[in-house]
Amino acid sequence: MKNNILFYITIISVFSLNIYSQKARVAAADKKYDNYAFVDAIKTYERVAEKGYKSADMFQKLGNAYYFNGELEKAAQWYGELFAMTTEVEPAYYYRYAQSLRSIDENDKADQIMEKFDKMSGNDSRGELFAKNENYMDAIKANSGRYKVENAGINSPYSDYGTTIYKNKIVFASARDTGSLGHRKHTWTGQFFTKLYVADVGEQMSLGSPAKFEKSINSKFNESTPVFTKDGKTIYFTRNNYLDGKKGKDGNDNTLVKIYKASLENEKWVNITELPFDSDNYSTAHPVLSPDEKTMYFVSDMPGTIGLSDLFKVQINEDGTFGNPVNLGRPINTEGRETFPFVNDDNEIYFASDGHPGLGGLDIFVSKINSDGTFGKVQNVGMDANSPKDDFGYWIDTKSRRGFFSSNRSGGQGYDDIYKFLETKKLLCEQELSGKVTDSITFEILVGAKISLFDKRFNPMGTVNTDDKGIYTFTVECGKTYNVRAEKEDYTTKEESVTIADENGKTNFDIALEKAKCKVTVGDDLGKCFGIKMIYFDFDKSNIRQEAAIDLEKILDVLNQYPKMKLDIRSHTDSRGSYKYNEALSDRRAKSTINWLITNGVNKNRLVGKGYGENQLVNKCSDGVECTEEEHQLNRRSEFLITEL
C-alpha cells in the first residue's frame, strides 16, 4: 500500500434526503454516522481500464498519480496508454512521459518525446541577434525614457570610470593622478595609469570630494573595478600583471591585466594575491559577485572565448578556493566585446557590449539570470543610459533604483566620465503571481501547502509555503508561461500552467486540492469521488453513451466492493424546455442509468432513482432568468446518493 492514500479523492459534504427515515435524518443532522466507505479511486481507475475502457482523462489521472508519487514505471505505463489514444494533450504530459520513459531505460523514445515537447513549449535559442528581421531600434526606443541622468560631480579632465559601493562610499578608477614627474601614461590609451579613488555617498547618491584609496592597493600601474564582499573584509580588483615589484608579460612582451584579491586586517589591505585562473597569456578583469557571493563573474579573452572578450563565471567554494571558469555562452556573449559585468540583488546581470545591437560603441544590456543558471532575453537598457559612444560600468541599488554608469559621450568633462541616474521605470516587466490554496469540497484554506514554481520547460524557479491565510506569492516575468505545483499531506498533488500578462501588475491563480482519501457515508454523493458531474446521453435520448459507461463502471466497481451499499440515482436538467418535458426526460435517463447497473450485475434492490427535471435547481436559473451556459450546466447533473452502507 505504498502511499496509496495519496491518490484517493475526497467527498465530505453530507445531504439530508427526503427518502430517509426519521432516524436517518436525525443521525445525519447530528453527524453521528460511524459507518464509512473508503474509495481507492486509482485502483478503481485501473480496474476500469483493465476491462478495456479507454479515457484520456482517466489515463491522465493514473499517470499523474504515479508520476507525482515517484513510481515512474507505472507512470510510463499509463502515459503510454494516453499517448496511444491521443497526442492532443498539454505540453506537460510530453515532459512527464519523457521523464517516465527514462526511468525504464527507453531513452531513444524519451528523446523523441522531448523533441516534441521542446517544439510545443516554444524552445528557442535566443542567440540569433537579428532573428525574424527584428527592427532592434524600435526595441531600444521602447526601452528608452526610463532614466534621469546627470553628472556624478566627481569627474576630472581625465578618465573616471567603474564604480562600486563600499561602506557608504563610492570607489572608482581615475587617471587624475598626474603629480609625479615619473608618472607614466598608458601606451594604449594615452591616459595616465588609473588608481582607485573613494568618495562619501550622501542622499540621492550625492558625492563628496574624492581621495585616493589605500596605497597598498594602488600600484604604479593600472588599478580599476573593485568589488567588496558584504562583510567588507575582502576586495577583488583589476590590476596590470604586477605583483611584489615584478611585472609579468605575455609572449608578445605585453603586460596584460589580472584579477587580484586582498584581505582587510587591522584596517589595512594585506595579502594581495592573484586568482588561480589568472595567466600571463590572457587577461582577466572586472570582477563582480553574485548576491550570495558564491559566484564571481568576470571578463576574459582566455581560450574558448567566442569574441574579443567574453563574460565568464567561476564558483567560489566555502573554503575560499575557486572552481573552473565557465564561459556564459550565448545569448550573453557574441563575436564582439562583452565587458564590465554587474549582478544586482534581483539576479539581473548588466554588462557592456558592442556585439549586441546598440546605438554605437559599447552599450549597456541586461538579462535575467534564471535559477538553473540560464539567461533570459538580452535587452538594451535604452537611450539616456546609452549613447552613440561607449557606455559601460553600470551599477544600481535595487531598492532606491539609483546608481551610476560610465561613458565617454559628448558633453562630458573628461575622457571617460561617471554619471549618476535614477531609474524611473524598471525594464524587466514583472508581476506578482499569487493565489489561495483551498480544499476543493469544503473550501477550507490550506496552511503550509508546498507550492513549487517551474518555467515552461519545468526548470525549477522557487518554492514557498502557503501562509496562515492559505496564500502563496511569487515574483514572475510578464508574458511568460509557468507551471505551478501544489502539494499538501493527505491531498493529491496538482500541477497547472498559467500564462502571465504582458504588463506590470498581479495575476491571481487559486488552486483547489482534492482530499487524498475518499471517505463517504450515508447521504454523500458517490459520484463526487470520481468527479462525475453528469452522466451524458445523446441529445433528447436515453441511451448510455461510451463516455457515460466509463463513469458508470467506476460506480459499479465501488458497488462491487461494498455489497451492502445502496444508491438513490437522480438525474436533473436545467430550466430550459418545458417543465413536464424536462421531468420526463430526466426520469428516463435515471432509469437508463439504473438499468445499466442492473444489467452489469447489481441487484435491483440496491438501486432506486428518478428524474427531477428542473425541480431541484442549485442556483437562480429558473424560467425567465438570464443565465450563462456555465450557470445552466450546474443544474444539469447526475447524483449517486448513498442511502445505506
C-alpha positions as CSV (number, residue, x, y, z in Angstrom):
1,M,0.0,0.0,0.0
2,K,2.9,2.3,-0.8
3,N,1.4,5.8,-0.3
4,N,-1.9,4.8,-2.0
5,I,-3.6,7.2,0.4
6,L,-2.1,10.0,-1.7
7,F,-4.2,9.0,-4.6
8,Y,-7.7,8.9,-3.2
9,I,-10.2,11.6,-3.8
10,T,-12.4,13.1,-1.1
11,I,-16.1,13.9,-0.6
12,I,-17.1,15.4,2.7
13,S,-20.4,17.1,2.0
14,V,-23.5,15.5,3.6
15,F,-27.0,15.8,2.2
16,S,-30.2,15.2,4.1
17,L,-32.6,13.2,1.9
18,N,-36.3,13.2,1.9
19,I,-36.5,9.4,1.5
20,Y,-34.6,8.7,4.7
21,S,-36.3,7.5,7.7
22,Q,-36.7,9.9,10.6
23,K,-33.9,8.1,12.4
24,A,-31.5,8.5,9.5
25,R,-32.3,12.2,9.2
26,V,-31.6,12.8,12.9
27,A,-28.4,10.9,12.6
28,A,-27.3,13.0,9.6
29,A,-28.1,16.2,11.4
30,D,-26.1,15.2,14.4
31,K,-23.2,13.8,12.2
32,K,-23.1,10.6,14.3
33,Y,-22.6,8.2,11.5
34,D,-19.8,5.7,12.3
35,N,-20.1,3.6,9.1
36,Y,-17.9,4.8,6.2
37,A,-16.8,3.6,2.8
38,F,-13.2,4.3,1.7
39,V,-12.9,4.5,-2.0
40,D,-9.5,4.0,-3.7
41,A,-10.1,5.9,-6.9
42,I,-6.8,5.0,-8.5
43,K,-7.4,1.3,-8.1
44,T,-10.9,1.8,-9.4
45,Y,-9.5,3.6,-12.5
46,E,-7.1,0.7,-13.1
47,R,-9.8,-2.0,-12.8
48,V,-12.0,0.0,-15.3
49,A,-9.0,0.4,-17.7
50,E,-8.3,-3.3,-17.5
51,K,-11.8,-4.0,-18.7
52,G,-10.8,-2.3,-21.9
53,Y,-12.4,1.1,-21.3
54,K,-10.3,4.0,-22.7
55,S,-10.5,7.6,-21.5
56,A,-7.8,10.3,-21.9
57,D,-8.9,11.9,-18.6
58,M,-8.6,8.5,-16.8
59,F,-5.2,7.8,-18.3
60,Q,-4.0,11.3,-17.3
61,K,-5.1,10.8,-13.7
62,L,-3.5,7.4,-13.5
63,G,-0.2,8.7,-15.0
64,N,-0.2,11.7,-12.7
65,A,-0.9,9.7,-9.6
66,Y,2.1,7.6,-10.1
67,Y,4.3,10.3,-11.5
68,F,3.9,12.6,-8.5
69,N,4.5,9.7,-6.1
70,G,7.8,8.8,-7.8
71,E,6.5,5.5,-9.3
72,L,7.7,6.3,-12.7
73,E,7.5,2.8,-14.2
74,K,3.7,2.7,-13.6
75,A,3.5,6.4,-14.7
76,A,5.2,5.3,-18.0
77,Q,2.6,2.6,-18.5
78,W,-0.4,4.9,-18.2
79,Y,1.1,7.8,-20.0
80,G,1.8,5.3,-22.8
81,E,-1.9,4.4,-22.9
82,L,-2.7,8.1,-23.0
83,F,-0.3,8.7,-26.0
84,A,-1.6,5.6,-27.8
85,M,-5.0,7.1,-27.6
86,T,-4.3,10.8,-28.3
87,T,-1.4,13.2,-28.7
88,E,-3.7,16.2,-28.2
89,V,-2.5,16.8,-24.7
90,E,-0.8,19.7,-22.9
91,P,3.0,20.0,-23.2
92,A,3.4,19.0,-19.6
93,Y,2.3,15.4,-20.4
94,Y,5.1,15.2,-23.0
95,Y,7.6,16.2,-20.4
96,R,6.3,13.8,-17.7
97,Y,6.1,10.9,-20.2
98,A,9.7,11.5,-21.3
99,Q,10.9,11.5,-17.7
100,S,9.0,8.4,-17.0
101,L,10.4,6.6,-20.1
102,R,13.9,7.4,-19.0
103,S,13.2,5.6,-15.7
104,I,12.7,2.4,-17.6
105,D,15.7,3.0,-19.9
106,E,13.6,3.8,-23.0
107,N,15.9,6.7,-23.7
108,D,15.5,6.9,-27.5
109,K,11.8,7.1,-27.2
110,A,12.2,9.7,-24.4
111,D,14.4,11.8,-26.7
112,Q,11.7,11.7,-29.4
113,I,9.1,12.8,-26.9
114,M,11.3,15.6,-25.5
115,E,11.9,16.9,-29.1
116,K,8.2,17.3,-29.4
117,F,7.9,18.9,-26.0
118,D,10.6,21.4,-27.0
119,K,8.6,22.4,-30.0
120,M,5.4,22.6,-28.1
121,S,6.9,24.6,-25.2
122,G,8.4,27.2,-27.5
123,N,12.1,26.3,-27.1
124,D,14.3,28.9,-28.8
125,S,18.0,29.6,-29.0
126,R,17.8,33.3,-28.3
127,G,21.2,33.5,-29.8
128,E,20.2,34.8,-33.2
129,L,20.5,38.6,-32.6
130,F,18.5,39.6,-35.6
131,A,16.1,36.7,-35.8
132,K,13.0,37.4,-37.9
133,N,14.5,40.7,-39.1
134,E,13.5,42.4,-35.9
135,N,13.9,46.1,-36.0
136,Y,16.2,46.5,-33.0
137,M,16.0,50.3,-32.9
138,D,12.2,50.0,-32.2
139,A,13.1,47.8,-29.2
140,I,15.7,50.2,-28.0
141,K,13.3,53.1,-28.3
142,A,10.6,51.2,-26.4
143,N,13.1,50.7,-23.6
144,S,14.1,54.4,-23.5
145,G,13.0,57.3,-21.4
146,R,13.4,55.4,-18.1
147,Y,16.4,57.3,-16.7
148,K,17.1,60.7,-15.2
149,V,20.8,61.1,-15.8
150,E,23.2,63.8,-14.5
151,N,27.0,64.2,-14.0
152,A,28.1,62.5,-10.8
153,G,30.0,65.5,-9.6
154,I,33.4,63.7,-9.1
155,N,34.8,63.8,-12.7
156,S,38.1,65.2,-13.8
157,P,39.5,66.1,-17.2
158,Y,40.9,62.6,-17.2
159,S,39.4,59.2,-17.4
160,D,37.0,58.4,-14.5
161,Y,35.0,55.1,-14.6
162,G,34.0,51.9,-13.0
163,T,32.1,52.4,-9.7
164,T,31.1,50.2,-6.7
165,I,29.8,51.0,-3.2
166,Y,31.8,50.1,-0.1
167,K,30.8,51.3,3.4
168,N,28.6,54.1,2.2
169,K,31.4,55.3,-0.1
170,I,31.9,55.1,-3.8
171,V,35.1,53.5,-5.1
172,F,36.1,54.2,-8.7
173,A,39.1,54.3,-11.1
174,S,40.6,57.6,-12.2
175,A,43.6,58.7,-14.3
176,R,43.7,62.0,-12.5
177,D,46.9,61.3,-10.6
178,T,49.4,63.4,-12.5
179,G,51.5,64.7,-9.6
180,S,54.8,62.8,-10.2
181,L,57.3,63.7,-12.8
182,G,57.9,60.0,-13.3
183,H,54.2,59.2,-13.5
184,R,53.7,57.5,-16.9
185,K,51.0,57.3,-19.4
186,H,49.5,54.0,-20.7
187,T,50.7,53.5,-24.3
188,W,47.3,52.0,-25.3
189,T,45.1,54.8,-24.0
190,G,47.3,57.9,-23.9
191,Q,46.0,58.4,-20.3
192,F,47.9,58.3,-17.1
193,F,47.6,55.0,-15.3
194,T,44.4,54.7,-13.2
195,K,44.3,54.4,-9.5
196,L,41.4,53.7,-7.2
197,Y,39.7,56.7,-5.5
198,V,37.0,56.9,-2.9
199,A,34.3,59.5,-2.0
200,D,31.5,59.7,0.5
201,V,28.0,58.9,-0.7
202,G,25.1,61.1,0.6
203,E,21.4,61.3,0.0
204,Q,20.2,60.6,-3.6
205,M,23.7,59.4,-4.4
206,S,25.3,62.9,-3.9
207,L,29.1,62.5,-3.7
208,G,31.8,64.1,-1.6
209,S,35.3,65.1,-2.6
210,P,37.4,62.1,-4.0
211,A,40.6,60.9,-2.3
212,K,43.0,58.1,-3.1
213,F,42.1,54.7,-1.9
214,E,44.6,52.8,0.3
215,K,48.2,52.9,-1.0
216,S,48.7,49.1,-0.7
217,I,46.1,48.5,-3.4
218,N,47.3,51.2,-5.8
219,S,50.5,50.4,-7.6
220,K,52.4,52.2,-10.3
221,F,50.3,50.6,-13.0
222,N,46.5,50.4,-13.6
223,E,44.0,49.5,-10.9
224,S,40.3,49.5,-11.6
225,T,36.8,47.9,-11.0
226,P,37.0,46.7,-7.4
227,V,34.3,44.7,-5.7
228,F,33.9,44.0,-1.9
229,T,32.4,41.2,0.0
230,K,29.4,42.2,2.1
231,D,31.4,41.8,5.3
232,G,33.9,44.3,4.0
233,K,36.8,42.0,4.6
234,T,37.8,41.0,1.1
235,I,38.4,43.1,-2.1
236,Y,38.7,41.8,-5.6
237,F,40.1,44.2,-8.2
238,T,41.7,44.5,-11.6
239,R,45.3,45.4,-12.0
240,N,48.0,45.1,-14.6
241,N,50.1,42.0,-14.3
242,Y,52.2,43.4,-11.5
243,L,52.8,42.0,-8.0
244,D,55.6,42.4,-5.4
245,G,57.5,44.7,-7.7
246,K,57.5,42.2,-10.6
247,K,55.8,42.8,-13.9
248,G,54.6,39.8,-15.9
249,K,54.4,39.7,-19.7
250,D,52.9,37.5,-22.4
251,G,54.7,36.1,-25.4
252,N,54.4,39.4,-27.3
253,D,56.0,41.3,-24.4
254,N,52.7,42.9,-23.4
255,T,51.7,43.3,-19.7
256,L,48.1,42.2,-19.5
257,V,45.6,42.6,-16.7
258,K,44.6,40.2,-13.9
259,I,42.2,39.9,-11.0
260,Y,43.7,40.2,-7.6
261,K,42.4,39.6,-4.1
262,A,43.3,41.3,-0.8
263,S,42.1,40.9,2.9
264,L,41.4,43.6,5.4
265,E,43.4,43.2,8.6
266,N,43.7,46.0,11.3
267,E,42.1,48.4,8.8
268,K,44.8,47.7,6.2
269,W,44.5,45.8,3.0
270,V,47.1,43.0,3.0
271,N,47.9,39.6,1.4
272,I,47.4,40.7,-2.2
273,T,47.4,37.6,-4.4
274,E,46.3,36.9,-8.0
275,L,43.5,34.5,-8.5
276,P,44.3,30.9,-9.6
277,F,42.8,31.2,-13.0
278,D,44.8,34.3,-13.9
279,S,47.5,33.9,-16.6
280,D,50.4,35.9,-18.2
281,N,49.0,34.9,-21.6
282,Y,45.4,36.3,-21.4
283,S,43.6,38.9,-19.4
284,T,41.1,38.6,-16.6
285,A,39.3,41.7,-15.4
286,H,36.3,43.5,-13.9
287,P,35.2,41.0,-11.2
288,V,31.7,41.1,-9.6
289,L,30.0,38.9,-7.1
290,S,26.6,37.2,-7.1
291,P,24.1,38.2,-4.3
292,D,25.0,35.1,-2.3
293,E,28.8,35.6,-3.0
294,K,29.1,32.1,-4.2
295,T,29.8,33.0,-7.8
296,M,32.2,35.5,-9.4
297,Y,31.5,37.0,-12.8
298,F,34.4,38.5,-14.8
299,V,35.7,39.3,-18.2
300,S,38.4,37.4,-20.1
301,D,39.9,36.6,-23.5
302,M,41.1,33.2,-22.3
303,P,41.0,30.2,-24.7
304,G,37.4,29.3,-25.6
305,T,36.3,32.9,-25.8
306,I,33.7,33.5,-28.5
307,G,34.6,37.1,-29.3
308,L,37.2,39.6,-28.5
309,S,36.3,39.3,-24.8
310,D,33.6,37.3,-23.1
311,L,31.9,37.1,-19.7
312,F,32.8,34.2,-17.5
313,K,31.7,32.9,-14.1
314,V,33.6,30.8,-11.5
315,Q,32.4,29.2,-8.4
316,I,33.8,30.4,-5.0
317,N,33.9,27.4,-2.6
318,E,33.3,27.6,1.1
319,D,37.0,27.2,1.8
320,G,37.8,30.2,-0.4
321,T,39.1,28.1,-3.3
322,F,37.8,28.6,-6.8
323,G,36.3,26.2,-9.3
324,N,37.0,26.2,-13.1
325,P,35.9,29.3,-15.1
326,V,32.8,28.7,-17.3
327,N,32.0,30.8,-20.4
328,L,28.5,32.3,-20.1
329,G,28.0,31.4,-23.7
330,R,25.1,32.7,-25.8
331,P,22.9,34.6,-25.6
332,I,25.2,36.7,-23.4
333,N,28.5,36.5,-25.4
334,T,28.9,37.4,-29.1
335,E,31.7,37.7,-31.6
336,G,32.3,41.3,-30.3
337,R,33.3,42.6,-26.9
338,E,31.3,41.8,-23.7
339,T,32.7,43.5,-20.6
340,F,32.1,45.3,-17.3
341,P,29.5,42.9,-15.8
342,F,27.4,43.7,-12.7
343,V,24.9,41.5,-10.9
344,N,22.2,43.1,-8.7
345,D,20.2,41.7,-5.8
346,D,17.4,40.6,-8.3
347,N,19.8,38.3,-10.1
348,E,19.9,40.6,-13.2
349,I,23.2,40.8,-15.0
350,Y,24.1,44.1,-16.6
351,F,27.1,44.3,-19.0
352,A,28.5,46.3,-21.8
353,S,28.7,45.0,-25.4
354,D,29.4,46.1,-28.9
355,G,28.3,42.8,-30.3
356,H,24.6,43.1,-29.4
357,P,22.5,45.6,-31.5
358,G,23.0,49.0,-30.0
359,L,23.4,52.7,-30.6
360,G,27.2,52.6,-31.3
361,G,30.3,51.7,-29.4
362,L,29.7,49.9,-26.1
363,D,26.0,49.8,-25.0
364,I,24.7,48.6,-21.6
365,F,22.5,45.5,-21.7
366,V,20.7,43.4,-19.1
367,S,19.5,39.8,-18.8
368,K,17.7,37.8,-16.1
369,I,19.8,35.0,-14.5
370,N,17.4,32.1,-14.1
371,S,17.5,29.7,-11.2
372,D,19.0,27.0,-13.3
373,G,21.9,29.3,-14.5
374,T,20.4,30.0,-17.9
375,F,19.8,33.6,-19.1
376,G,16.7,35.4,-20.2
377,K,16.3,37.7,-23.1
378,V,19.2,40.2,-23.6
379,Q,17.8,43.7,-23.7
380,N,19.3,47.0,-24.5
381,V,18.5,49.3,-21.5
382,G,17.7,52.1,-23.9
383,M,18.7,55.7,-24.6
384,D,19.7,58.1,-21.8
385,A,21.8,55.3,-20.3
386,N,23.2,54.5,-23.8
387,S,24.6,56.8,-26.4
388,P,26.4,56.6,-29.8
389,K,29.7,56.4,-27.8
390,D,30.9,53.9,-25.2
391,D,28.6,53.3,-22.2
392,F,29.6,50.8,-19.5
393,G,30.3,50.2,-15.8
394,Y,26.6,50.0,-14.8
395,W,25.8,49.8,-11.0
396,I,22.3,50.1,-9.5
397,D,20.8,49.9,-6.0
398,T,17.7,47.7,-6.4
399,K,15.8,49.4,-3.6
400,S,16.3,53.1,-4.5
401,R,16.7,52.4,-8.2
402,R,19.6,54.9,-8.2
403,G,23.0,54.1,-9.5
404,F,26.0,55.0,-11.7
405,F,27.4,54.2,-15.1
406,S,30.4,55.4,-17.1
407,S,30.6,56.9,-20.6
408,N,32.8,58.9,-23.0
409,R,29.7,60.5,-24.5
410,S,29.8,64.0,-25.9
411,G,29.4,66.8,-23.4
412,G,31.4,65.1,-20.7
413,Q,34.2,66.6,-18.6
414,G,37.0,64.1,-19.4
415,Y,38.0,61.1,-21.4
416,D,35.5,58.9,-19.5
417,D,33.1,60.3,-17.0
418,I,30.9,58.9,-14.3
419,Y,27.2,59.6,-14.4
420,K,24.6,59.1,-11.7
421,F,21.0,58.2,-12.5
422,L,17.5,57.5,-11.2
423,E,15.7,54.7,-13.0
424,T,12.0,55.8,-13.1
425,K,10.6,52.6,-14.6
426,K,12.0,49.0,-14.4
427,L,12.9,47.5,-17.8
428,L,12.1,43.9,-16.9
429,C,8.3,43.7,-16.7
430,E,7.3,41.8,-13.5
431,Q,4.1,40.6,-12.0
432,E,3.1,39.2,-8.6
433,L,1.7,35.7,-9.1
434,S,-0.3,34.7,-6.1
435,G,-3.3,32.7,-5.1
436,K,-5.2,30.9,-2.3
437,V,-5.0,27.2,-1.8
438,T,-8.1,25.5,-0.5
439,D,-9.9,22.2,-0.1
440,S,-11.9,21.6,-3.3
441,I,-15.0,20.5,-1.4
442,T,-15.1,22.4,1.9
443,F,-13.2,25.4,0.6
444,E,-11.2,25.3,3.8
445,I,-7.9,27.2,3.4
446,L,-4.8,25.0,3.4
447,V,-2.0,26.4,5.5
448,G,1.6,25.2,4.9
449,A,0.9,23.7,1.4
450,K,4.1,23.4,-0.6
451,I,3.9,25.5,-3.8
452,S,6.6,25.0,-6.4
453,L,7.1,27.2,-9.5
454,F,8.6,25.9,-12.7
455,D,9.2,27.6,-16.1
456,K,7.5,26.3,-19.2
457,R,10.3,23.8,-19.6
458,F,10.0,22.6,-16.0
459,N,13.2,24.2,-14.7
460,P,12.6,24.9,-11.0
461,M,12.1,28.6,-10.2
462,G,11.4,28.5,-6.5
463,T,9.3,27.0,-3.7
464,V,7.2,28.6,-1.0
465,N,4.7,27.5,1.6
466,T,1.2,29.0,1.9
467,D,0.8,31.4,4.9
468,D,-1.8,31.4,7.6
469,K,-4.4,32.6,5.1
470,G,-3.6,29.9,2.6
471,I,-1.8,32.4,0.3
472,Y,1.3,31.9,-1.8
473,T,3.2,34.5,-3.8
474,F,6.0,34.6,-6.5
475,T,7.5,37.4,-8.5
476,V,7.4,36.4,-12.2
477,E,8.2,37.9,-15.5
478,C,5.5,39.3,-17.8
479,G,4.4,37.4,-20.8
480,K,5.8,34.0,-19.7
481,T,4.2,30.7,-19.0
482,Y,4.8,29.0,-15.7
483,N,3.9,25.7,-14.1
484,V,2.6,25.8,-10.6
485,R,2.6,22.6,-8.5
486,A,0.7,22.4,-5.2
487,E,1.4,19.6,-2.6
488,K,-0.1,19.0,0.8
489,E,-0.2,16.0,3.1
490,D,-3.4,14.0,2.7
491,Y,-4.1,15.7,-0.6
492,T,-3.5,14.8,-4.2
493,T,-0.7,16.8,-5.9
494,K,-1.9,19.2,-8.5
495,E,0.1,20.9,-11.3
496,E,-1.3,23.6,-13.6
497,S,0.1,26.1,-16.1
498,V,-0.5,29.8,-16.0
499,T,0.4,32.5,-18.6
500,I,1.3,35.9,-17.2
501,A,0.0,39.1,-18.9
502,D,2.4,41.3,-20.8
503,E,2.2,44.3,-18.4
504,N,3.1,45.0,-14.8
505,G,0.5,44.0,-12.3
506,K,-0.8,41.0,-10.4
507,T,-2.0,37.6,-11.6
508,N,-4.4,35.7,-9.2
509,F,-4.2,31.9,-9.6
510,D,-6.1,30.0,-6.9
511,I,-5.7,26.2,-6.5
512,A,-8.2,23.8,-5.1
513,L,-6.8,20.5,-3.9
514,E,-8.8,17.3,-3.6
515,K,-8.5,15.2,-0.5
516,A,-6.3,12.1,-0.9
517,K,-8.8,9.9,0.9
518,C,-12.3,9.5,-0.4
519,K,-14.4,8.9,2.7
520,V,-18.1,8.6,2.1
521,T,-21.1,7.8,4.2
522,V,-24.9,7.8,4.0
523,G,-26.1,11.0,2.4
524,D,-22.9,11.6,0.3
525,D,-22.8,11.7,-3.5
526,L,-20.6,8.8,-4.6
527,G,-20.1,10.5,-8.0
528,K,-18.0,13.2,-6.5
529,C,-15.4,10.7,-5.6
530,F,-14.6,10.5,-9.3
531,G,-15.6,14.0,-10.4
532,I,-18.8,12.7,-12.0
533,K,-21.0,15.7,-12.6
534,M,-23.2,14.4,-15.3
535,I,-23.9,11.1,-17.0
536,Y,-24.1,12.1,-20.6
537,F,-26.7,11.0,-23.1
538,D,-27.2,11.9,-26.7
539,F,-29.5,14.9,-27.2
540,D,-33.1,14.1,-26.4
541,K,-32.2,10.4,-25.9
542,S,-31.8,8.0,-23.0
543,N,-29.2,5.7,-24.4
544,I,-26.0,5.3,-22.4
545,R,-23.0,6.8,-24.3
546,Q,-19.5,5.3,-24.2
547,E,-18.1,8.1,-22.0
548,A,-21.0,7.7,-19.6
549,A,-20.4,4.0,-19.4
550,I,-16.8,4.7,-18.3
551,D,-18.1,6.7,-15.4
552,L,-20.8,4.1,-14.5
553,E,-18.0,1.5,-14.5
554,K,-16.5,3.4,-11.6
555,I,-19.7,3.4,-9.7
556,L,-20.1,-0.3,-10.5
557,D,-16.6,-1.0,-9.1
558,V,-17.4,0.6,-5.8
559,L,-20.8,-1.2,-5.5
560,N,-18.9,-4.5,-6.0
561,Q,-16.5,-3.6,-3.2
562,Y,-19.4,-2.7,-0.9
563,P,-22.2,-5.2,-1.4
564,K,-24.4,-3.5,1.2
565,M,-24.2,-0.1,-0.3
566,K,-27.5,1.2,-1.8
567,L,-27.9,4.2,-4.1
568,D,-30.5,6.7,-4.9
569,I,-29.7,7.8,-8.5
570,R,-31.0,11.2,-9.5
571,S,-31.0,13.0,-12.9
572,H,-31.5,16.7,-13.2
573,T,-32.0,19.2,-16.0
574,D,-31.7,22.9,-16.3
575,S,-34.8,25.1,-16.7
576,R,-34.7,25.4,-20.5
577,G,-37.6,23.5,-22.1
578,S,-41.0,22.8,-20.6
579,Y,-41.3,21.6,-17.0
580,K,-43.1,18.4,-18.0
581,Y,-40.7,17.6,-20.8
582,N,-37.6,18.0,-18.5
583,E,-39.1,15.9,-15.8
584,A,-40.0,13.0,-18.2
585,L,-36.6,13.2,-20.0
586,S,-34.6,13.2,-16.7
587,D,-36.7,10.3,-15.4
588,R,-35.9,8.2,-18.5
589,R,-32.2,8.9,-18.1
590,A,-32.2,8.0,-14.4
591,K,-33.9,4.7,-15.2
592,S,-31.5,4.0,-18.0
593,T,-28.6,4.5,-15.6
594,I,-30.2,2.1,-13.1
595,N,-30.9,-0.5,-15.9
596,W,-27.2,-0.3,-17.0
597,L,-26.0,-1.1,-13.5
598,I,-28.5,-4.0,-13.1
599,T,-27.5,-5.4,-16.5
600,N,-23.9,-5.4,-15.2
601,G,-24.7,-7.4,-12.1
602,V,-26.0,-5.1,-9.4
603,N,-29.1,-6.4,-7.6
604,K,-32.1,-4.1,-8.4
605,N,-33.0,-4.0,-4.7
606,R,-29.9,-1.8,-4.1
607,L,-31.0,0.9,-6.5
608,V,-33.7,3.4,-6.6
609,G,-34.0,6.7,-8.5
610,K,-36.0,9.1,-10.6
611,G,-35.7,12.2,-12.7
612,Y,-36.3,15.6,-11.1
613,G,-36.2,17.7,-14.2
614,E,-35.8,21.3,-13.2
615,N,-37.4,20.7,-9.8
616,Q,-34.2,21.0,-7.8
617,L,-32.1,23.8,-9.3
618,V,-29.0,24.7,-7.4
619,N,-29.0,28.3,-8.4
620,K,-31.2,31.2,-9.6
621,C,-31.6,29.9,-13.2
622,S,-35.3,29.3,-13.2
623,D,-37.6,30.1,-16.1
624,G,-37.2,33.7,-17.3
625,V,-33.9,34.3,-15.5
626,E,-31.0,35.2,-17.8
627,C,-28.0,32.9,-17.0
628,T,-24.7,31.9,-18.6
629,E,-24.1,28.5,-20.1
630,E,-21.9,27.7,-17.1
631,E,-24.7,28.5,-14.7
632,H,-27.1,26.3,-16.6
633,Q,-24.5,23.5,-16.6
634,L,-24.5,23.4,-12.8
635,N,-28.2,22.4,-12.9
636,R,-27.6,19.6,-15.4
637,R,-26.2,17.0,-13.1
638,S,-26.4,13.3,-12.0
639,E,-26.2,12.3,-8.4
640,F,-25.5,8.9,-6.8
641,L,-26.6,9.4,-3.2
642,I,-25.7,6.7,-0.7
643,T,-28.8,5.6,1.2
644,E,-27.4,2.6,3.0
645,L,-24.0,1.1,3.8
